């Protein structure tokens, strides 16, 4: 049952769902800091092993907790659908991203990941026909990809590794696909159970991938700094933020929830610069502004009728 807290403002009394505010705060701030945490971890721990450990532990904890609270086991169809989304969002997205962050700064990675609403809305308009094509969508998509191109082309051979950046960009399409499918496929009614199961299955596949590529031979040593970064990813990046993300997807369109993509880069770039000493070039700033502007164009067309999913 939906509960709201009524908060006064100058215009009068407006109902505000505090859970929505906290959920958006989690995917805006906590996810923004994960880019630096991933960078710290993968510089000392193998990437697939790091990603697999993060999601398998977080997913197993959340899945078990929800089952102990009385949530029913998944039906065969729900297991299948959850596995499909888990493969999209974790194996096909985070496996490449963790690998690429060995070569790309957390700041650059966050800017590229800001293109997620662009691919998400493209899928919703042209593939799933969930939104009507409007000029703002076309302008937003064009502006966003121009910003990404500016980031890669003008920095080629300098401070950006182009191939890893392209890997991150292409991998983001899988995340957008998983986000859209989350509102199309039959999933468990419990959003936390869904999140936990997706992470658990995706993490298990990533660990298997790690073993098959030789990352576990010998078994990786986890230094303190990398271990703390991994702990942050498990607790704050996965258990808290991803659960909030899945919860929001059950109440709003995938495009609107993807608005975290224009806040995450701000958090990530600031942390990368002030905490890790990453260099921020003028081209990076311009590219970031273009990508963020494209996201605003895309989200500005959202209307109340598409804010809720059945």
RAGI-V685898 format. One record per pair of residues at least 24 apart in sequence whose C-alpha atoms are under 8 Angstrom apart, sorted by the first residue. I is the first residue (numbers start at 1). J is the second residue. Records with the same first field share a line. If there is no record, write none. Layout:
I=J + J
//
This chain:
20=248
23=241 + 244 + 245 + 247 + 248
24=244 + 245 + 260
26=240 + 241 + 244
27=241 + 242 + 244 + 245 + 260
28=260 + 261 + 263 + 264
29=263 + 264 + 267
30=236 + 237 + 241
31=236 + 237 + 241 + 264
32=110 + 263 + 264 + 265 + 266 + 267 + 268
33=264 + 267 + 268 + 271
34=232 + 233 + 237 + 268
35=106 + 107 + 109 + 110 + 268
36=106 + 107 + 268 + 271 + 272 + 276
37=229 + 230 + 232 + 233
38=98 + 101 + 106 + 229 + 230 + 233
39=98 + 101 + 102 + 105 + 106
40=225 + 226 + 229
41=225 + 226 + 227 + 229 + 230
42=98 + 99 + 101 + 102 + 226
43=102
44=222 + 223 + 226
45=220 + 221 + 222 + 226
46=215 + 220
47=95 + 98 + 99 + 102
48=95 + 98 + 99 + 206 + 207 + 209 + 210 + 215
49=206 + 207 + 210 + 211 + 215 + 216
50=98 + 230
51=94 + 95 + 98 + 203 + 206 + 207
52=202 + 203 + 204 + 205 + 206 + 207 + 210
53=203 + 207
54=203 + 230 + 231 + 233 + 234 + 238
55=90 + 199 + 200 + 202 + 203 + 234 + 238
56=199 + 200 + 201 + 202 + 203 + 204
57=200 + 203 + 234
58=196 + 199 + 200 + 234 + 235 + 238 + 239
59=195 + 196 + 197 + 198 + 199 + 200 + 201 + 203 + 238 + 239
60=196 + 197 + 199 + 200
61=196
62=192 + 193 + 195 + 196 + 197 + 239
63=192 + 193 + 194 + 195 + 196 + 197 + 200
66=192 + 193
67=193
71=190 + 193
74=188
77=186
78=186 + 187 + 188
81=185 + 186 + 187
82=187 + 194 + 197 + 198
83=198 + 201 + 202
84=178
85=178 + 179 + 181 + 182 + 198
86=178 + 197 + 198 + 199 + 201 + 202
87=198 + 201 + 202
88=174 + 175 + 177 + 178
89=174 + 175 + 178 + 179 + 202
90=175 + 199 + 202 + 203
91=202 + 203 + 205 + 206
92=171 + 174 + 175
93=168 + 171 + 172 + 173 + 174 + 175
94=171
95=206
96=167 + 168 + 171
97=167 + 168 + 171
100=164 + 165 + 167 + 168
101=164
103=161 + 164
104=160 + 161 + 164 + 165
105=272 + 278
106=268 + 269 + 272
107=265 + 268 + 269 + 272 + 273 + 278 + 280
108=160 + 269 + 284
109=165 + 168
110=264 + 265 + 268 + 269
111=148 + 265 + 287 + 288 + 291
112=148 + 165 + 168 + 169
113=168 + 169 + 172 + 261
114=261 + 262 + 264 + 265 + 291 + 292 + 295
115=144 + 145 + 169 + 172 + 261 + 291 + 295
116=172 + 173 + 175 + 176 + 258 + 261
117=176 + 255 + 258 + 259 + 261 + 295 + 298
118=144 + 294 + 295 + 298
119=172 + 173 + 176
120=173 + 176 + 177 + 179 + 180 + 254 + 255 + 258
121=255 + 298
123=176 + 177 + 180
124=180
136=297 + 298 + 301
137=297 + 298 + 301
139=294 + 297
140=293 + 294 + 295 + 296 + 297 + 298
141=294 + 298
142=294
143=290 + 291 + 293 + 294
144=290 + 291 + 292 + 293 + 294 + 295
145=291
146=290
147=286 + 287 + 288 + 289 + 290 + 291
148=287 + 291
150=283 + 287
151=283 + 284 + 287
154=283
155=283
179=249 + 254
180=254
182=249
183=249 + 250 + 254 + 309
191=243 + 246 + 247 + 250
192=243 + 246 + 247
194=246
195=242 + 243 + 246
196=239 + 243
249=309
250=308 + 309
251=307 + 308 + 309
252=306 + 307 + 308 + 309
253=306 + 307 + 308 + 309
255=299
256=299 + 302 + 307
259=295 + 299
261=292 + 295
262=291 + 292 + 295 + 296
//
